[in-house]
Each structure stands twice: as C-alpha cells, then as structure tokens.
C-alpha cells in the first residue's frame, strides 16, 4: 500500500488570492481608523509574527497601534471577522480538480496530511472547510508555533500521522523555503506549479497539476519501497 503525502495549502491546493487579501486588509484599515495602505504594508511586514504568534484580533490591534490608531474592541472584532470570512471563502474555493485528485489519492490508499504556514483565522476556518474531511491530520504554524522551513512543523505532522519522513512525500509550491526544509528532515519532495511556478527554487520532480501526481507517485513509491502497509 502507499504511504503518506504531506501537502502545503496556499498556492498548492488552492490559489492564494493575494490581491483579495490586500483588499480585505485595506477595508480593515478603514474599520479601525488607520491608513488602509499602511495596514496592508504592515500586514506584509509582520508575516512571520502573524504565522506563529498572534490571533486575528491581536494582529489587528497590534498593527493598528503601530500605525498610531487606538481602535475599540468592537472595531477590532469587526475587522478580524473580515479576515475570518476571507479565510473561510478561500478554504472553500479549492477547484473541483483538486478535490478529485485528493479523493483519488485517498481511494488509492494514501494517507494525507497538511503542513501549512497559516495565520490563526485560516486554522479556525479549516475545521468547517470541504478540504478538512479529506485529510488525516492538519498542522498549522500558528498552532505549533513553528513555520516552514523549521523542522519542527514537519516533525509535528509526522508525529500526528504516526509515520516517518522516509515514508512520506511532501508536495508544495516552494514558498518560504518549504521544499528545502522538507528535504532536510528526510521527506521526498515534489514541487507543484499549478497555481504559481517557482521554477527557480527547486530542481527536483515537478508536476504541473495535482492530476499528474499519481503517476509520479507510482515512480516515487517504487523507489521508497512503499509496497507494505504505511507506518
């Protein structure tokens, strides 16, 4: 039987919708009374902190204060709710081809895990998304307080799935040094170019679509000796 696949989330299973994110953050700036463009810039500049430290509300309040604002609790809650609404929309926007590919992999016996550099609202929205039920475990940077390429986030996923790096394949677009990070802990790595082509970040195997993944996995499985029950 096959082993385990760990997937990245944004730009791997679905589009990151970066422009939409910026528009939502700009609207949040209006709600909390700070310069919208300034809040967008602050969100970009604080991405590492947001991935591992802050809740949605803490993010809004901290960044608004950095920009000279002093929003009320009601303003902070309204702004944070917009981010949660966006996260929910994004996680339910995976194309049908992605869902078909995931269902096919599960039907073929693969166990699926998620390893995502994601903020608190994405982790919260995940639980009610159509993607969640297709995964055996999901690990988010904001929960484990470690972001790719930190070995700790991959190891947390392996522990959650009760398996080893030698029996896992990691699939991602290559942002945040995630492919090199996965390889460093012993995972077999596949880059996907379906939503964004980061051709300069990895010289190993690549698929243009998740629909092409099963064929490549057959070759990888043979090389990894994954003919026995996964562990």
C-alpha positions, 0 to 999 in steps of 0.5 A: 500500500502507499504511504503518506503525502504531506501537502502545503495549502496556499498556492498548492491546493488552492490559489492564494488570492493575494490581491483579495487579501490586500483588499480585505486588509485595506477595508480593515484599515478603514474599520479601525481608523488607520491608513488602509495602505499602511495596514496592508504594508504592515500586514506584509511586514509582520508575516512571520509574527502573524504565522506563529504568534498572534490571533486575528484580533491581536494582529489587528490591534497590534498593527493598528497601534503601530500605525498610531490608531487606538481602535475599540474592541468592537472595531477590532472584532469587526475587522478580524471577522473580515479576515475570518470570512476571507479565510473561510471563502478561500478554504472553500474555493479549492477547484473541483480538480483538486478535490478529485485528485485528493479523493483519488489519492485517498481511494488509492490508499494514501494517507494525507496530511497538511503542513501549512504556514497559516495565520490563526483565522485560516486554522479556525476556518479549516475545521468547517472547510470541504478540504478538512474531511479529506485529510488525516491530520492538519498542522498549522504554524500558528498552532505549533508555533513553528513555520516552514522551513523549521523542522519542527512543523514537519516533525509535528505532522509526522508525529500526528500521522504516526509515520516517518519522513522516509515514508512520506512525500511532501508536495508544495509550491516552494514558498518560504523555503518549504521544499528545502526544509522538507528535504532536510528532515528526510521527506521526498519532495515534489514541487507543484506549479499549478497555481504559481511556478517557482521554477527557480527554487527547486530542481527536483520532480515537478508536476504541473497539476495535482492530476499528474501526481499519481503517476509520479507517485507510482515512480516515487513509491517504487523507489521508497519501497512503499509496497507494505502497509504505511507506518 
